Amino acid sequence: MTLPEIVVDGRGLEHPEPMERVLAALDEVQPGQQVRFLIHRQPYPLYDILHRHRYAYETIAGADGNFEILISPP
């Protein structure tokens, strides 16, 4: 059974709420599941955290200036 992805929409939220929401989602993500993080700018501090904890991620830049970061647990 495939688990549904967790979607975190941080667009338009003030700092640090987007980071807090995505980190909370990462605490809940299961193997085989992913987090889709929607954000209005590149979350460079998040990339450092993901790298340190060995999460796989892909960043997709949207034509509207927003970003989608697809995150999978190690």
N, C-alpha and C positions, 0 to 999 in steps of 0.2 A: 504494500500500500504506500503510495506517495503522499507525503505530508504536504499540506498547502504552504506556499511561501508566506512569510511574514512581511507585510508592507508597512514601512514607516515613512510617513509623509512629513518631512521637516521643512518644506517650502514655506517661506514667509514667517517662520517662528524666530524669535529672538534668541541669541546666544545666552545660555548654553543648552537650551531645551532640545534642539535637534540632536546634539551629541548625547544627551542624557537618554533620549528616547531610543536611539539606535543601540546604545550600549545595553539598555534594558532588554531589547529584543535579542541581542547576541547572547545574553544570559539564558534565554528561553529556546534558542534554535537547537534543533536536533540533527544528528547525522542524516544526511540525505535531504535536508531541508535547506532553504536559503532565505536570506533577508534581502528585500528590495528596498533600498533607501533612496527616497526622492528628496533632493536638496537644491537650493537655488544658487549654490556656489560650490567650488571644489572643497571638500572637507579634508584638507591636508593633515591636520592632527589625527583624524580617524585613520588615515592610511598608515601612519606610524604605529598605532595601536594594533591594527589588523596584521601588519607585518610582524610585529613582536610576538603576537599570539598565533601566528601561522595560519590565519584565515586566508582563503583564496578570495580574490575579488576582481571585478571587472567594472570599469567606469565607462558609462555611455553618456556622451554630451548630446543634449537635445538641441534642436534648432531654435527652441524658445529661450535658450540660455540656462535651462535647468539641467541637472545631472541625475542619472540613475546609477547607483552603485549596487551591484549584485554581489552578495557576500555569502560564502559557504564556509561552514566550520571545518577545522582541520581534520 
